[in-house]
Amino acid sequence: MSFIIRRLMDVFYPSKTAIPVKVLGLDFAGKSTLLYGMKGVVDTTIPTIGFSVETTEVAITNGQRFRLSAWDVGGRCSIGYSHPLFRHYLIDDGTKGIIWVVDAADSERLVESIEALSEILREFGDVEQKLPVVILANKADKPNGMTLDYVRVAFSKVTSGYTVSMFKTVMNNDNFAMTGLSEALDWLRLAIEKQFGEETNIPTTSDGQLPDPGPLSMTLATKVDSWLKRAEADSPPDVFLEQFNTFALPEWDHYTHIRIAYVILTKHGRKEGKDLVFKGLEKYISVSPQTKKKSFHLTMTYFWIQIVHFGIRSMTPNLAYEPYYVPFSADPGVPATPDEFPRFLLTNPHVADGNLWSEYYSTDVMMSPNARKEMVLPDKKPLPNLITLDTNHKALKRNR
């Protein structure tokens, strides 16, 4: 009885300190498991009918907690059928963000999920500010699961103009914890703070006993936050490029390398920009004492150019000419501008991870003499590439 009363109180008298977000997605995507996983509760596999609401505190980074009021909307209830309730409870309550859950192991329903999110975003169309959207590629550990790069491009058109990022989540059956969830929620917290100017952290409990969100999410979230602050105070793009060309950059670090690639690629496009990045970095390294005479690494440079360009194209409004089909050969230009570096970082937080290359290359291959002198292909998994998605998107379109 107390549980029922608490749930009713959550619905009709929501906590003023909780940030309202919506957990949405198709049926069987794993929304309810995700929601109860936030609370450390083992959930059954019974599909949700109607709405389920939980107000909970989730451990994120540095011992902080993100207090949110999450609505799990049953995927079996169509938006058209529940439209009045949907608008009253899910839109008019000051929603600050959307968590969209995708079954990464079910490629046959990917287009259905894309269309459903598109309909949801249209419902939110008259909201004053476009809400941050975090897309969770759930069940990413299953056989034949879609890669995060694939999911990112597939949703790029319908999320155009939104602050959006994607993370893969996996349920750990040993302790019923969601791997990747803390990192995703920390990004959502950061996006809400940047977009709405609201403080989302609350003090830790007196005993300080909070679940450890994991060192990776801690490091990445801290970097992204500091990078955003740095980007907001950094020199304008033209001044930054002048500093680069005259070997007078204020710092020489991973942030600087990513911004060099971003500014040049958005200013000159990939074809010309790629060569400018290669030549510029090689010359800077050979001339400036700031680099401590480190040798130019061709494969590493190409890797980051590919990652940055992929991120730029993923945030591009006209990335796709046809619904859910991404032609890479006909370059539509680069609508993203050099001034949008903060938005690029918020949309692509993974670029702050200096060890991202290790997901694609083994250390032996990346650090080999050949990799330093010439382009060497990855030995773990292919680099994210829009060309390889062309055929897959045609197939998705045929199966609609």
C-alpha positions as CSV (number, residue, x, y, z in Angstrom):
1,M,0.0,0.0,0.0
2,S,2.8,2.4,0.9
3,F,4.4,1.8,-2.5
4,I,1.1,2.6,-4.3
5,I,0.7,5.8,-2.2
6,R,4.2,6.9,-3.0
7,R,3.7,6.3,-6.7
8,L,0.5,8.4,-6.7
9,M,2.3,11.1,-4.8
10,D,5.0,11.1,-7.4
11,V,2.4,11.5,-10.2
12,F,0.2,14.2,-8.7
13,Y,2.8,16.0,-6.5
14,P,6.1,15.6,-8.2
15,S,9.3,16.6,-6.3
16,K,10.2,20.2,-7.0
17,T,13.9,19.3,-7.0
18,A,13.6,16.5,-9.6
19,I,14.3,17.2,-13.2
20,P,11.5,15.8,-15.4
21,V,12.7,13.6,-18.2
22,K,10.9,11.1,-20.4
23,V,12.0,7.5,-21.0
24,L,10.5,6.6,-24.4
25,G,11.0,4.0,-27.2
26,L,9.3,1.0,-28.8
27,D,7.9,-1.9,-26.8
28,F,10.6,-4.4,-25.7
29,A,13.4,-1.9,-26.1
30,G,14.2,-2.2,-22.4
31,K,12.7,1.0,-21.1
32,S,11.3,-0.4,-17.9
33,T,14.4,-2.4,-17.2
34,L,16.4,0.8,-17.6
35,L,14.0,2.8,-15.3
36,Y,14.1,0.3,-12.5
37,G,17.8,-0.3,-13.1
38,M,18.3,3.3,-12.0
39,K,16.8,2.4,-8.7
40,G,18.8,-0.9,-8.4
41,V,15.6,-3.0,-8.7
42,V,15.3,-6.1,-10.8
43,D,12.4,-5.7,-13.2
44,T,10.2,-8.3,-14.9
45,T,9.9,-8.5,-18.6
46,I,6.1,-7.7,-18.6
47,P,5.5,-4.9,-21.1
48,T,4.4,-1.6,-19.6
49,I,0.8,-0.6,-20.4
50,G,0.2,3.1,-20.0
51,F,2.6,5.1,-17.9
52,S,5.1,4.3,-15.1
53,V,6.7,7.0,-13.1
54,E,9.7,7.0,-10.8
55,T,11.5,9.8,-9.0
56,T,15.0,8.7,-8.2
57,E,18.5,9.9,-7.6
58,V,21.2,8.4,-9.9
59,A,24.9,8.4,-9.0
60,I,26.9,10.2,-11.7
61,T,30.4,11.6,-11.4
62,N,32.5,12.9,-8.6
63,G,30.1,11.6,-6.0
64,Q,27.3,13.8,-7.4
65,R,23.7,12.7,-7.9
66,F,21.2,13.5,-10.6
67,R,17.7,13.7,-9.3
68,L,15.2,13.0,-12.0
69,S,11.5,12.2,-12.4
70,A,11.4,9.6,-15.2
71,W,8.2,8.7,-17.1
72,D,8.3,5.3,-18.8
73,V,5.6,5.3,-21.5
74,G,4.5,1.9,-22.6
75,G,5.7,1.3,-26.2
76,R,2.6,-0.7,-26.9
77,C,0.4,2.4,-26.5
78,S,0.5,4.3,-29.8
79,I,1.0,8.0,-29.7
80,G,-2.2,8.6,-31.6
81,Y,-4.3,6.5,-29.2
82,S,-2.9,8.2,-26.1
83,H,-2.4,11.7,-27.5
84,P,-4.5,13.7,-24.9
85,L,-2.7,12.0,-22.0
86,F,0.6,12.3,-23.7
87,R,0.3,16.0,-24.1
88,H,-1.0,16.6,-20.6
89,Y,1.4,14.5,-18.7
90,L,4.5,14.3,-20.9
91,I,4.7,17.7,-22.6
92,D,3.0,20.2,-20.3
93,D,4.9,19.3,-17.2
94,G,8.1,21.2,-18.0
95,T,10.0,18.2,-19.4
96,K,13.7,19.0,-19.7
97,G,15.0,16.0,-21.7
98,I,14.2,12.8,-23.5
99,I,15.8,9.4,-23.1
100,W,15.0,7.4,-26.2
101,V,15.7,3.6,-25.9
102,V,16.5,1.6,-29.0
103,D,16.8,-2.2,-29.1
104,A,20.3,-2.4,-30.8
105,A,19.7,-6.1,-31.3
106,D,16.6,-5.6,-33.4
107,S,17.6,-4.0,-36.7
108,E,14.3,-4.9,-38.3
109,R,12.5,-2.4,-36.1
110,L,15.1,0.4,-36.4
111,V,13.1,2.4,-39.0
112,E,10.0,2.0,-36.8
113,S,11.9,3.4,-33.9
114,I,13.2,6.3,-36.0
115,E,9.7,7.2,-37.2
116,A,8.3,7.0,-33.6
117,L,11.0,9.4,-32.3
118,S,10.2,11.7,-35.2
119,E,6.5,11.7,-34.2
120,I,7.5,12.3,-30.5
121,L,9.7,15.3,-31.5
122,R,6.9,16.7,-33.6
123,E,4.6,16.6,-30.5
124,F,7.3,18.6,-28.6
125,G,7.6,21.0,-31.6
126,D,5.9,23.9,-29.9
127,V,8.0,23.7,-26.8
128,E,10.0,26.9,-26.4
129,Q,13.4,25.2,-26.5
130,K,14.3,22.0,-28.3
131,L,14.9,19.4,-25.6
132,P,18.2,17.5,-25.2
133,V,17.8,13.9,-26.5
134,V,20.0,11.0,-25.3
135,I,19.6,7.9,-27.4
136,L,20.5,4.6,-25.7
137,A,21.5,1.7,-28.0
138,N,20.3,-0.9,-25.5
139,K,21.2,-4.6,-25.6
140,A,24.4,-3.7,-27.5
141,D,26.0,-7.0,-26.3
142,K,23.6,-9.2,-28.2
143,P,24.7,-11.1,-31.3
144,N,24.3,-9.1,-34.5
145,G,23.8,-5.9,-32.5
146,M,24.0,-2.7,-34.4
147,T,27.1,-0.5,-33.8
148,L,26.8,2.8,-32.1
149,D,28.1,4.5,-35.3
150,Y,25.3,2.8,-37.3
151,V,22.6,4.0,-34.9
152,R,24.0,7.5,-34.7
153,V,23.8,8.0,-38.5
154,A,20.4,6.3,-38.7
155,F,18.8,8.8,-36.3
156,S,20.8,11.8,-37.6
157,K,18.0,13.2,-39.8
158,V,15.2,13.2,-37.3
159,T,17.4,14.6,-34.6
160,S,18.7,17.4,-36.7
161,G,18.8,20.7,-34.8
162,Y,18.6,19.0,-31.4
163,T,21.3,18.6,-28.8
164,V,21.6,14.9,-29.0
165,S,24.1,12.2,-28.1
166,M,24.2,8.4,-28.1
167,F,25.5,5.8,-25.8
168,K,25.3,2.0,-25.7
169,T,23.9,0.3,-22.6
170,V,24.2,-3.3,-21.5
171,M,22.5,-5.0,-18.5
172,N,25.0,-6.7,-16.3
173,N,23.2,-9.9,-15.0
174,D,25.6,-10.3,-12.2
175,N,24.7,-7.1,-10.3
176,F,21.7,-5.9,-12.4
177,A,23.6,-2.6,-13.2
178,M,23.3,-0.9,-16.5
179,T,26.8,-0.4,-18.1
180,G,26.9,2.9,-19.9
181,L,23.9,4.4,-18.1
182,S,25.8,6.7,-15.7
183,E,27.8,8.1,-18.6
184,A,24.6,8.7,-20.6
185,L,22.8,10.4,-17.7
186,D,25.8,12.5,-16.9
187,W,25.7,13.8,-20.5
188,L,22.0,14.5,-20.2
189,R,22.6,16.4,-16.9
190,L,25.3,18.5,-18.6
191,A,23.1,19.2,-21.7
192,I,20.2,20.3,-19.5
193,E,22.4,22.6,-17.5
194,K,23.8,24.2,-20.7
195,Q,20.5,24.5,-22.4
196,F,18.3,25.6,-19.6
197,G,20.8,27.1,-17.2
198,E,19.5,24.9,-14.4
199,E,21.7,23.3,-11.7
200,T,20.9,19.6,-11.7
201,N,23.2,18.3,-9.1
202,I,22.2,17.8,-5.4
203,P,24.4,17.4,-2.4
204,T,25.5,13.8,-1.5
205,T,24.0,12.1,1.5
206,S,25.6,12.4,4.9
207,D,27.1,8.9,4.7
208,G,28.3,9.5,1.1
209,Q,27.6,5.9,0.2
210,L,26.7,6.1,-3.5
211,P,27.3,3.6,-6.2
212,D,30.5,4.1,-8.1
213,P,29.5,5.2,-11.7
214,G,32.9,3.9,-13.0
215,P,36.1,5.7,-13.8
216,L,35.5,5.9,-17.6
217,S,32.3,7.9,-17.2
218,M,33.9,10.0,-14.5
219,T,36.9,10.9,-16.8
220,L,34.8,11.6,-19.9
221,A,32.2,13.7,-18.2
222,T,34.8,15.8,-16.4
223,K,36.7,16.4,-19.7
224,V,33.6,17.3,-21.6
225,D,32.5,19.8,-19.0
226,S,35.9,21.4,-18.8
227,W,36.2,21.4,-22.6
228,L,32.8,23.2,-22.9
229,K,33.9,25.9,-20.5
230,R,37.2,26.2,-22.3
231,A,35.5,26.4,-25.7
232,E,33.2,29.2,-24.5
233,A,36.2,31.3,-23.4
234,D,38.5,30.3,-26.3
235,S,39.6,32.6,-29.1
236,P,37.4,33.0,-32.2
237,P,38.0,30.5,-35.0
238,D,39.9,32.9,-37.3
239,V,42.2,34.0,-34.4
240,F,42.7,30.3,-33.5
241,L,43.7,29.4,-37.0
242,E,46.1,32.3,-37.2
243,Q,47.7,31.1,-33.9
244,F,48.0,27.6,-35.5
245,N,49.6,28.9,-38.7
246,T,52.1,31.1,-36.8
247,F,53.0,28.4,-34.3
248,A,51.6,30.4,-31.4
249,L,48.8,28.3,-29.9
250,P,48.3,28.8,-26.2
251,E,48.3,25.1,-25.5
252,W,49.2,21.9,-27.3
253,D,46.9,19.1,-26.1
254,H,44.1,16.8,-27.2
255,Y,41.5,19.6,-27.0
256,T,43.7,21.7,-29.3
257,H,44.1,18.9,-31.8
258,I,40.3,18.3,-31.9
259,R,39.5,22.0,-32.4
260,I,42.1,22.3,-35.2
261,A,40.4,19.4,-37.1
262,Y,36.9,20.8,-36.4
263,V,37.6,24.4,-37.4
264,I,39.6,23.4,-40.6
265,L,37.0,20.8,-41.7
266,T,34.0,23.1,-41.2
267,K,35.8,25.9,-42.9
268,H,37.3,24.1,-45.9
269,G,35.3,20.8,-46.2
270,R,36.8,17.3,-45.9
271,K,38.7,17.1,-49.2
272,E,40.7,20.3,-48.8
273,G,40.6,20.3,-45.0
274,K,42.1,16.9,-44.6
275,D,45.3,17.9,-46.4
276,L,45.4,21.2,-44.5
277,V,45.3,19.3,-41.2
278,F,48.0,16.9,-42.2
279,K,50.4,19.5,-43.5
280,G,49.6,22.0,-40.7
281,L,50.1,19.5,-37.9
282,E,53.3,18.0,-39.4
283,K,54.8,21.5,-39.8
284,Y,53.7,22.6,-36.3
285,I,55.3,19.6,-34.7
286,S,58.6,20.1,-36.6
287,V,58.9,23.8,-35.9
288,S,57.3,24.5,-32.5
289,P,59.2,23.7,-29.3
290,Q,55.7,23.5,-27.7
291,T,55.3,20.0,-29.1
292,K,58.6,18.8,-27.5
293,K,59.7,17.5,-30.9
294,K,57.2,14.6,-30.9
295,S,57.1,12.9,-34.3
296,F,54.1,13.2,-36.6
297,H,51.8,10.2,-36.5
298,L,50.0,9.8,-39.8
299,T,47.5,7.0,-38.8
300,M,46.6,8.7,-35.5
301,T,46.0,12.0,-37.3
302,Y,43.8,10.3,-40.0
303,F,41.9,8.5,-37.2
304,W,40.9,11.8,-35.5
305,I,40.1,13.5,-38.8
306,Q,37.7,10.6,-39.5
307,I,36.1,10.8,-36.1
308,V,35.7,14.6,-36.2
309,H,34.4,14.6,-39.7
310,F,31.9,11.8,-38.8
311,G,30.8,13.9,-35.9
312,I,30.3,17.0,-38.0
313,R,28.3,15.1,-40.6
314,S,26.2,13.5,-37.8
315,M,25.1,16.9,-36.6
316,T,24.5,18.2,-40.1
317,P,20.9,19.2,-41.0
318,N,21.0,17.9,-44.6
319,L,23.0,14.8,-43.9
320,A,20.4,12.7,-45.6
321,Y,18.6,13.5,-48.9
322,E,16.2,10.6,-48.5
323,P,14.5,9.4,-45.3
324,Y,16.8,7.2,-43.4
325,Y,19.2,7.0,-46.4
326,V,22.6,8.7,-46.2
327,P,24.5,9.2,-49.5
328,F,28.1,10.0,-48.7
329,S,29.4,10.3,-52.3
330,A,27.5,13.5,-53.1
331,D,28.8,15.9,-50.5
332,P,26.0,18.3,-49.4
333,G,28.5,20.7,-48.0
334,V,29.3,21.3,-44.3
335,P,26.5,23.4,-42.8
336,A,28.1,23.3,-39.4
337,T,30.2,26.4,-38.9
338,P,33.6,26.9,-37.1
339,D,31.8,28.9,-34.4
340,E,29.7,25.8,-33.4
341,F,32.5,23.9,-31.6
342,P,30.7,23.9,-28.2
343,R,27.7,22.3,-29.9
344,F,29.9,19.8,-31.6
345,L,31.5,18.8,-28.3
346,L,28.1,18.4,-26.6
347,T,26.8,16.3,-29.5
348,N,29.9,14.2,-29.8
349,P,31.3,13.8,-26.2
350,H,33.3,10.8,-27.2
351,V,35.9,13.0,-28.9
352,A,37.2,14.0,-25.5
353,D,38.4,10.5,-24.9
354,G,42.0,10.5,-26.0
355,N,42.1,6.8,-25.9
356,L,39.2,6.3,-28.3
357,W,41.5,4.9,-30.9
358,S,42.0,1.8,-28.8
359,E,38.4,0.7,-29.6
360,Y,39.5,0.4,-33.2
361,Y,43.3,-0.4,-33.1
362,S,45.4,-2.6,-30.9
363,T,48.4,-0.9,-29.3
364,D,50.8,-3.0,-31.4
365,V,49.3,-1.8,-34.6
366,M,48.8,1.9,-33.7
367,M,52.2,2.3,-32.3
368,S,54.0,0.4,-35.0
369,P,56.6,2.3,-37.2
370,N,54.4,1.7,-40.3
371,A,51.4,3.4,-38.6
372,R,53.5,6.5,-37.9
373,K,54.6,6.8,-41.6
374,E,51.6,5.7,-43.5
375,M,47.9,5.0,-43.1
376,V,47.3,1.6,-41.5
377,L,43.8,0.2,-41.3
378,P,42.4,-0.8,-37.9
379,D,42.6,-4.4,-36.7
380,K,39.7,-4.4,-34.2
381,K,36.8,-2.9,-36.0
382,P,36.3,-0.6,-39.1
383,L,36.5,3.2,-38.7
384,P,33.1,4.9,-38.6
385,N,32.4,5.6,-42.3
386,L,29.2,6.9,-43.9
387,I,30.1,5.1,-47.2
388,T,29.7,1.6,-45.6
389,L,26.2,2.7,-44.3
390,D,24.9,3.5,-47.8
391,T,23.9,0.0,-48.7
392,N,22.5,-0.7,-45.2
393,H,20.3,2.4,-45.3
394,K,18.9,1.4,-48.8
395,A,18.0,-1.9,-47.3
396,L,16.3,-0.2,-44.3
397,K,14.3,2.0,-46.7
398,R,13.2,-1.0,-48.8
399,N,12.0,-2.8,-45.6
400,R,9.8,0.2,-44.4
